[in-house]
């Protein structure tokens, strides 16, 4: 029998909190799993980290993350203990380059990014400007708190500036303080998302070269 304990834990957390990022955890799980993510990146950590890692069990993927939380803190609070998780502690302006260097050394490009770390304009702009060149064509970027009453304007402005000149699609989910879902249509030089799971008898699920996708 398939073990769905992780999925039930996610749903229980959603029902328990019902605020902030919590309502978006099922969406987060679905996107990471549905993209058949091999390389994920997270700015900020928490129960979202648990959710991403649960989804990566389905895909055999790896998570890079950066935050001010230590691995011990996260493991104790969320029962996270994964060999496919590479975490750096500190402010991104100081440590992001270390994680990007690992990506370069491993010749890895990113399928999925979640940004829910610092929310000031300068930091969000720094984070997104540096991570976008590593994202594949048709990869997905999620940015939380875009409709937050205190920081939403700055977060949204930073997104717009970081994406300036890029080919992308963007939609905002208007609950849980706002979650922007951004699909990167450019970055062809990084390779493209490949979705291989399909129903028996079908040749493919989605043609990613279709402009209407």
C-alpha positions in Angstrom: 0.0 0.0 0.0 1.3 3.5 -0.9 2.4 5.6 2.1 0.5 8.9 2.1 1.5 10.1 5.6 3.3 13.1 4.1 0.2 14.2 2.2 -2.0 13.9 5.3 0.5 15.9 7.3 0.4 18.7 4.8 -3.4 18.8 4.8 -3.5 18.7 8.6 -1.1 21.7 8.7 -3.3 23.6 6.2 -6.4 23.0 8.3 -4.6 23.9 11.5 -3.2 27.3 10.5 -5.3 28.5 7.5 -3.3 31.7 7.1 -0.1 32.9 5.4 1.6 30.4 3.2 -0.4 27.5 4.7 -3.3 27.6 2.2 -0.8 27.2 -0.6 0.9 24.0 0.6 -1.2 21.7 -1.6 -0.4 23.9 -4.6 3.2 23.9 -3.7 3.2 20.1 -3.5 1.3 19.7 -6.7 3.6 22.0 -8.7 6.9 20.4 -7.5 5.5 16.9 -8.1 3.8 17.8 -11.4 6.9 19.4 -12.9 8.8 16.1 -12.1 11.3 18.4 -10.4 14.9 17.3 -10.3 16.4 20.5 -8.9 14.4 22.8 -6.6 15.6 26.0 -4.8 14.0 27.7 -1.8 14.6 31.1 -0.3 13.4 30.9 3.3 12.6 27.7 5.1 9.8 26.2 7.2 6.9 23.8 6.6 7.3 24.7 3.0 10.6 22.8 3.1 8.9 19.7 4.4 6.3 20.0 1.7 8.9 20.4 -1.1 10.9 17.4 0.2 7.8 15.3 0.3 7.0 16.1 -3.3 10.6 15.4 -4.3 10.2 11.8 -3.0 8.0 11.3 -6.0 10.5 12.8 -8.4 13.9 11.8 -7.1 14.8 15.4 -7.0 17.1 17.6 -4.9 16.5 20.7 -2.9 18.9 23.6 -2.3 17.8 26.2 0.3 19.0 29.3 2.0 17.7 30.9 5.2 18.6 32.0 8.7 17.2 28.8 10.2 19.7 26.1 11.0 19.3 22.5 9.8 18.9 21.3 13.5 16.1 23.8 14.1 14.2 22.7 10.9 14.8 19.0 11.6 13.4 19.2 15.1 10.4 21.3 14.3 9.4 19.7 11.0 10.9 16.2 11.3 13.1 16.9 8.2 15.9 14.5 7.6 16.8 14.1 3.9 19.9 13.2 2.0 18.7 15.2 -1.0 18.6 18.5 0.9 21.5 21.0 0.8 20.9 24.0 3.1 23.0 27.1 3.8 22.5 29.3 6.8 22.7 33.1 6.7 21.5 36.1 4.7 21.4 35.5 0.9 23.7 38.4 0.2 26.4 36.5 2.1 25.7 32.9 1.2 23.7 32.6 -2.0 26.9 32.6 -4.1 27.9 29.3 -2.3 24.8 27.5 -3.4 25.0 28.9 -7.0 28.6 27.7 -7.1 27.4 24.2 -6.3 24.8 24.4 -9.1 27.5 25.4 -11.5 30.0 22.7 -10.4 27.2 20.0 -10.7 26.1 21.5 -14.1 22.5 21.7 -12.7 19.7 23.9 -13.8 16.6 24.7 -11.8 13.1 23.4 -12.4 11.4 25.1 -9.5 12.0 28.0 -7.1 10.0 29.2 -4.0 10.8 32.6 -2.6 9.4 33.3 0.9 12.5 34.6 2.7 13.3 38.3 3.2 10.6 40.6 1.9 12.3 44.0 1.4 12.7 45.3 -2.1 16.5 45.1 -2.3 16.8 41.5 -1.0 14.0 40.1 -3.2 15.5 41.8 -6.2 19.0 40.5 -5.3 17.6 36.9 -4.8 15.6 36.8 -8.0 18.1 38.5 -10.2 20.7 35.9 -9.2 18.5 32.8 -9.4 16.7 33.5 -12.6 19.7 32.8 -14.9 19.8 29.2 -13.4 16.2 28.4 -14.2 15.1 26.2 -17.1 12.7 27.2 -19.8 9.1 26.6 -18.6 10.4 26.3 -15.0 8.1 27.7 -12.2 8.9 30.5 -9.8 6.6 31.0 -6.8 6.9 34.2 -4.8 4.8 34.6 -1.5 3.4 37.7 0.1 2.9 39.7 -3.0 -0.5 41.0 -1.6 0.7 41.5 2.0 -0.4 44.8 3.4 3.0 45.7 4.7 5.5 44.3 2.2 3.5 43.3 -0.9 4.2 46.5 -2.8 8.0 46.0 -2.4 7.9 42.3 -3.2 5.8 42.9 -6.4 8.0 45.8 -7.5 11.1 43.6 -7.1 9.5 40.8 -9.1 8.7 43.2 -11.9 12.2 44.6 -12.0 13.9 41.2 -11.9 11.8 39.9 -14.7 12.3 43.0 -16.9 13.1 42.0 -20.4 12.2 38.3 -19.9 9.5 36.2 -21.5 7.2 34.9 -18.8 3.6 34.3 -17.7 2.4 35.5 -14.3 -0.7 35.0 -12.2 -1.4 36.0 -8.5 -3.4 33.8 -6.2 -5.3 36.4 -4.1 -5.4 34.5 -0.8 -2.9 33.7 1.9 -1.3 37.1 1.5 -0.8 36.5 -2.2 1.2 33.9 -4.1 2.6 34.7 -7.6 3.0 31.8 -10.0 5.5 32.7 -12.7 6.4 30.5 -15.6 9.7 31.3 -17.3 9.2 31.0 -21.1 12.7 32.1 -22.0 16.1 30.6 -20.8 16.2 28.2 -23.7 19.9 27.9 -23.2 19.3 26.2 -19.9 17.3 23.4 -21.4 13.6 22.8 -20.9 11.3 21.2 -18.4 10.6 17.6 -19.4 7.3 16.0 -18.3 7.5 12.3 -18.9 4.7 10.8 -16.9 1.7 9.8 -19.0 -1.4 7.6 -19.2 -1.0 4.2 -20.7 -1.3 4.6 -24.5 -0.6 8.3 -24.7 2.6 9.7 -26.2 2.9 12.7 -24.0 1.0 14.7 -21.4 1.8 18.3 -22.5 3.6 19.7 -25.5 5.7 22.4 -23.8 6.5 23.9 -27.2 2.8 24.7 -27.7 2.4 28.5 -27.3 -1.0 28.0 -25.7 0.4 25.8 -22.9 
